[in-house]
Amino acid sequence: MTSEIRRLWSVRGGDATAPLSDEEIIASLAAAEPVLRVNFVASVDGAATHHGRSGGLSDDADKRHFELLRRVCDVVLVGAGTVRVEGYGAMRVSDESAQWRVEHGMPEHPVFAIVSGSLDLDPGSEIFTDAPVRPIVFTTSRGAERATLFEDVADVVVAGSELVHGPTIVSALRERGLGGILCEGGPHLFGSLVADGAVDELFLTVSPTLEGGDGVRILAGELAASVPLALESVLASHSTLLLRYRLP
């Protein structure tokens, strides 16, 4: 992934002309404390998918930044619907990222954590059978009825009765030493985490396209009030923008 990414603006300042190296981007992602980050891509007119998948909006710059976010995290958190729609396999980072992680005292690959209220997942899927690290599945009391099906392939954690509770997920991950959480969607999980006040940062890639239609947005569900965002940085690659926001 060689697409150049440049810094247009940052609250921390810095050179706004030279292309950024992977190490420079990673340095900007260093967190002094546990953090829950959410990463999305959307078109200029707000569509979160192209032909039903977010991957259709992603370019080389977005893929590069996506990989670097994974490189530095402890766990990747994804809703089951997004896992199915986007065609997730076992959670593995690139060889370069795996080497970097080992050199920095981290496991080769992040843990894969999946949220499924009904536990409607296939324990025979390669997500579980080919996983380099034992995945975690967060479910509800009703989903827990299927937990025995996953005994050999994943840890099942009940994190709510009718709905999965965001703060319970975060607490359970941090109790396991997984403080750097990267959530990759989908919109309903993001909406739930925001409503619960669990999100620290949003990374949003703005794809330079207009999609039209009535496709999904990056956040679904009701919020009690608008949530203000504080812009932290703006990166760019050609006409693609990579925005970083902090939530209150």
For each residue, the residues with C-beta under 8 A, 3 or more apart:
1: 60 63 64 67
2: 60 64
3: 59 60 61 64 237 238
4: 19 61 237
5: 19 20 25 61 64 65 235 236 237 242
6: 16 17 18 19 20 235 236 237
7: 10 14 15 16 20 233 234 235
8: 16 234 235 236 241
9: 16 233 234
10: 7 13 14 28 232 233 234
11: 231 232 233
12: 28 233
13: 10
14: 7 10
15: 7 18
16: 6 7 8 9
17: 6
18: 6 15
19: 4 5 6
20: 5 6 7 24 25 235
21: 24 25
22: 25 26 64 68
23: 26 27
24: 20 21 27 28
25: 5 20 21 22 28 29 65 68 235
26: 22 23 29 30 68 71 72 100
27: 23 24 30
28: 10 12 24 25 233
29: 25 26 68 69 72
30: 26 27 72
31: 34 35 180
32:
33: 179
34: 31 174 179 180 181
35: 31 179 180 181 200 201
36: 170 181 183 193 198 199 200 201
37: 69 73 180 181 182 183 199 200 201 202 203
38: 182 183 184 185 190 193 199 201 202 203
39: 66 69 182 183 184 185 202 203 204 205
40: 48 54 184 185 190 202 203 204 205 218
41: 48 54 57 58 62 204 205 206 207
42: 46 47 48 57 204 205 206 207 217 218
43: 46 47 50 57 206 207 209 210 211
44: 206 207 208 209 210
45: 210 211 212
46: 42 43 217
47: 42 43 50 57 211 212 213 215 216 217
48: 40 41 42 54 57 187 215 216 217 218
49: 52 53 54 56 57 211 215 216
50: 43 47 53 54 56 57 209 211
51: 56
52: 49 56 85
53: 49 50 56 85 86 87
54: 40 41 48 49 50 57 58 86 185
55: 58 86
56: 49 50 51 52 53
57: 41 42 43 47 48 49 50 54 62 205 207 209 211
58: 41 54 55 62 63 66 205 207
59: 3 62 63 207 237 240
60: 1 2 3 63 64 237
61: 3 4 5 64 65 205 237 238 240 242
62: 41 57 58 59 65 66 205 207 240 242
63: 1 58 59 60 66 67
64: 1 2 3 5 22 60 61 67 68
65: 5 25 61 62 68 69 203 205 235 242
66: 39 58 62 63 69 70
67: 1 63 64 70 71 93 94 97
68: 22 25 26 29 64 65 71 72 97
69: 29 37 39 65 66 72 73 182 203
70: 66 67 73 76 93 97 110 182
71: 26 67 68 93 97 100 101
72: 26 29 30 68 69 180
73: 37 69 70 76 110 180 181 182
74: 106 110 111 173 177 178 179 180 181
75: 110 111 112 113 136 173 178 180 181 182
76: 70 73 91 110 111 112 113 182 183 184
77: 113 114 115 169 173 181 182 183 184 189
78: 82 83 88 112 113 114 115 183 184 185 186 189
79: 82 83 114 115 116 185 186 188 189
80: 83 84 114 115 116 120 121
81: 84 85 186 188
82: 78 79 85 86 88 184 185 186 189
83: 78 79 80 86 88 114 121 127
84: 80 81 87 88
85: 52 53 81 82 186
86: 53 54 55 82 83
87: 53 84
88: 78 82 83 84 91 127
89: 92 126 127 130
90: 112 126 127 128 129 130 131 132
91: 76 88 109 110 111 112 127 131 132 133 135
92: 89 98 109 132
93: 67 70 71 97 98 101 108 109 110
94: 67 97 98
95: 98 99
96: 99 100
97: 67 68 70 71 93 94 100 101
98: 92 93 94 95 101 102 108 109
99: 95 96 102 103
100: 26 71 96 97 103 104
101: 71 93 97 98 104 106 107 108 109
102: 98 99 105 106 107 108
103: 99 100
104: 100 101
105: 102
106: 74 101 102
107: 101 102 110 133
108: 93 98 101 102 132
109: 91 92 93 98 101 132 133
110: 70 73 74 75 76 91 93 107 133 182
111: 74 75 76 91 133 134 135 136 176 178
112: 75 76 78 90 91 127 131 133 135 136
113: 75 76 77 78 135 136 137 138 169 173 178
114: 77 78 79 80 83 121 127 135 136 137 138
115: 77 78 79 80 137 138 139 159 164 169 189
116: 79 80 119 120 121 137 138 139 143
117: 139 140 142 143 160 162 163 164
118: 139 140 142 143
119: 116 137 139 143 144 145 146 147 150 156
120: 80 116 143
121: 80 83 114 116 125 127 137 150
122: 125
123: 128 149 150 152 153 154
124: 128 129
125: 121 122 128 129
126: 89 90 129 130
127: 83 88 89 90 91 112 114 121 130 131 135
128: 90 123 124 125 131 135 150 153 154
129: 90 124 125 126 153
130: 89 90 126 127
131: 90 91 112 127 128 134 135 153 154
132: 90 91 92 108 109
133: 91 107 109 110 111 112
134: 111 131 153 154 155
135: 91 111 112 113 114 127 128 131 153 154 155
136: 75 111 112 113 114 154 155 156 157 172 173 176
137: 113 114 115 116 119 121 150 154 155 156 157
138: 113 114 115 116 157 158 159 164 168 169 172
139: 115 116 117 118 119 143 144 147 156 157 158 159 164
140: 117 118 143 144 158 159 160 161 162 163 164
141: 144 158 160 161 162
142: 117 118 145 161 162
143: 116 117 118 119 120 139 140 146 147 158
144: 119 139 140 141 147 156 158
145: 119 142
146: 119 143 149 150
147: 119 139 143 144 150 151 156
148: 151
149: 123 146
150: 119 121 123 128 137 146 147 153 154 156
151: 147 148
152: 123
153: 123 128 129 131 134 135 150
154: 123 128 131 134 135 136 137 150
155: 134 135 136 137
156: 119 136 137 139 144 147 150
157: 136 137 138 139 169 172
158: 138 139 140 141 143 144
159: 115 138 139 140 164 165 168 169 172
160: 117 140 141 163 164 165 168
161: 140 141 142
162: 117 140 141 142
163: 117 140 160 192
164: 115 117 138 139 140 159 160 168 169 192
165: 159 160 168 169 196
166: 169 170 192 193 195 196 198
167: 170 171 196 197 198
168: 138 159 160 164 165 171 172
169: 77 113 115 138 157 159 164 165 166 172 173 198
170: 36 166 167 173 174 181 198
171: 167 168 174 175
172: 136 138 157 159 168 169 175 176
173: 74 75 77 113 136 169 170 176 178 179 181
174: 34 170 171 177 178 179
175: 171 172
176: 111 136 172 173
177: 74 174
178: 74 75 111 113 173 174 181
179: 33 34 35 74 173 174
180: 31 34 35 37 72 73 74 75
181: 34 35 36 37 73 74 75 77 170 173 178
182: 37 38 39 69 70 73 75 76 77 110
183: 36 37 38 39 76 77 78 189 190 193 199
184: 38 39 40 76 77 78 82
185: 38 39 40 54 78 79 82 189 190 218
186: 78 79 81 82 85 189 190 216 220
187: 48 190 191 216 217 218 219 220 221
188: 79 81 191 192 220 221
189: 77 78 79 82 115 183 185 186 192 193
190: 38 40 183 185 186 187 193 194 199 218 219 220
191: 187 188 194 195 219 220 221 222 223
192: 163 164 166 188 189 195 196 221
193: 36 38 166 183 189 190 196 198 199
194: 190 191 197 198 199 219 223 227 247
195: 166 191 192 221 222 223 224
196: 165 166 167 192 193
197: 167 194
198: 36 166 167 169 170 193 194
199: 36 37 38 183 190 193 194 202 247
200: 35 36 37 246 247
201: 35 36 37 38 232 244 245 246 247
202: 37 38 39 40 199 229 243 244 245 247
203: 37 38 39 40 65 69 242 243 244 245
204: 39 40 41 42 218 242 243 244 245
205: 39 40 41 42 57 58 61 62 65 240 241 242 243
206: 41 42 43 44 240 241 242 243
207: 41 42 43 44 57 58 59 62 240
208: 44 238 239 240 241
209: 43 44 50 57
210: 43 44 45
211: 43 45 47 49 50 57 215
212: 45 47
213: 47
214:
215: 47 48 49 211
216: 47 48 49 186 187 220
217: 42 46 47 48 187 220
218: 40 42 48 185 187 190 204
219: 187 190 191 194
220: 186 187 188 190 191 216 217
221: 187 188 191 192 195
222: 191 195
223: 191 194 195 226 227
224: 195
225:
226: 223
227: 194 223 247 248
228: 248
229: 202 245 246 247
230: 245 246 247 248
231: 11 234 243 244 245
232: 10 11 201 244 245 246
233: 7 9 10 11 12 28 243 244
234: 7 8 9 10 231 241 242 243 244
235: 5 6 7 8 20 25 65 241 242 243 244
236: 5 6 8 239 240 241 242
237: 3 4 5 6 59 60 61 240 242
238: 3 61 208
239: 208 236
240: 59 61 62 205 206 207 208 236 237
241: 8 205 206 208 234 235 236
242: 5 61 62 65 203 204 205 206 234 235 236 237
243: 202 203 204 205 206 231 233 234 235
244: 201 202 203 204 231 232 233 234 235
245: 201 202 203 204 229 230 231 232
246: 200 201 229 230 232
247: 194 199 200 201 202 227 229 230
248: 227 228 230
